Amino acid sequence: MHSEMDILNKMTREFIMNEGQVNGPDIHSYIQSLAEILQGIKPKSIKEARRLGVARQQIKEVRKMARRLDERINTLEEQVNLLEEYKEDK
């Protein structure tokens, strides 16, 4: 009976951790789409060209930040898994 409770607890934790995940497009898809839209815009003035340049640079920064967040999430998920395994062993 004790192991059934552990299984139930593990299933509950997995459900809660995966609850916010959406099967639709992820952040990287949105960033890629925005980058493609910006590439397709042809500036009509120097002012517009500068603004597009700034927007492209900001998209690059957002892409870097999203990558770092993904890495951090993966690290935290691994730590949670290790803690759960450690807890189960006790």
C-alpha positions in Angstrom: 0.0 0.0 0.0 2.9 2.3 0.7 4.2 2.0 -2.8 0.8 2.7 -4.3 0.7 6.0 -2.4 4.2 6.8 -3.7 3.0 6.1 -7.3 0.0 8.3 -6.7 2.1 11.1 -5.3 4.5 10.9 -8.2 1.6 11.0 -10.8 0.1 14.0 -9.0 3.4 15.9 -9.1 4.0 15.1 -12.8 0.4 16.2 -13.6 0.9 19.5 -11.7 4.3 20.2 -13.3 3.0 19.5 -16.8 -0.3 21.3 -16.3 0.9 24.6 -17.8 2.3 23.1 -20.9 0.6 23.8 -24.1 0.8 21.6 -27.2 0.6 24.5 -29.5 3.5 26.7 -30.7 6.2 27.4 -28.2 8.1 30.6 -27.6 10.8 29.8 -30.1 8.1 29.5 -32.9 6.8 32.9 -32.0 10.3 34.4 -32.0 11.1 32.8 -35.4 7.8 34.1 -36.8 8.6 37.7 -35.6 12.1 37.5 -37.0 10.7 36.4 -40.4 8.2 39.2 -40.4 10.9 41.8 -39.6 13.0 40.4 -42.4 10.2 40.9 -44.9 9.7 44.6 -44.0 11.4 47.0 -46.3 12.2 50.3 -44.7 11.1 53.4 -46.6 13.3 55.8 -44.7 16.5 55.9 -42.6 14.4 56.2 -39.5 12.5 53.1 -40.3 15.7 51.2 -41.1 17.1 52.1 -37.7 13.9 51.0 -36.0 14.0 47.7 -37.9 17.6 47.3 -36.9 16.8 47.8 -33.2 13.8 45.4 -33.5 16.0 42.7 -35.1 18.6 43.1 -32.3 15.9 42.9 -29.7 14.6 39.7 -31.3 18.1 38.2 -31.0 18.3 39.1 -27.4 14.8 37.6 -26.7 16.0 34.4 -28.5 19.1 34.3 -26.2 17.0 34.8 -23.1 14.5 32.2 -24.1 17.3 29.7 -24.6 18.7 30.5 -21.2 15.3 30.1 -19.6 14.9 26.7 -21.3 18.3 25.6 -19.9 17.4 26.8 -16.4 14.0 25.0 -16.6 15.8 21.8 -17.6 18.3 22.2 -14.8 15.5 22.7 -12.2 13.5 19.8 -13.6 16.6 17.6 -13.2 17.0 18.8 -9.6 13.4 18.1 -8.8 13.8 14.6 -10.2 16.9 13.9 -8.2 15.2 15.2 -5.0 12.2 12.9 -5.7 14.5 9.9 -6.3 16.4 10.7 -3.1 13.1 11.0 -1.2 11.8 7.7 -2.6 15.1 5.9 -1.6 14.6 6.9 2.1 
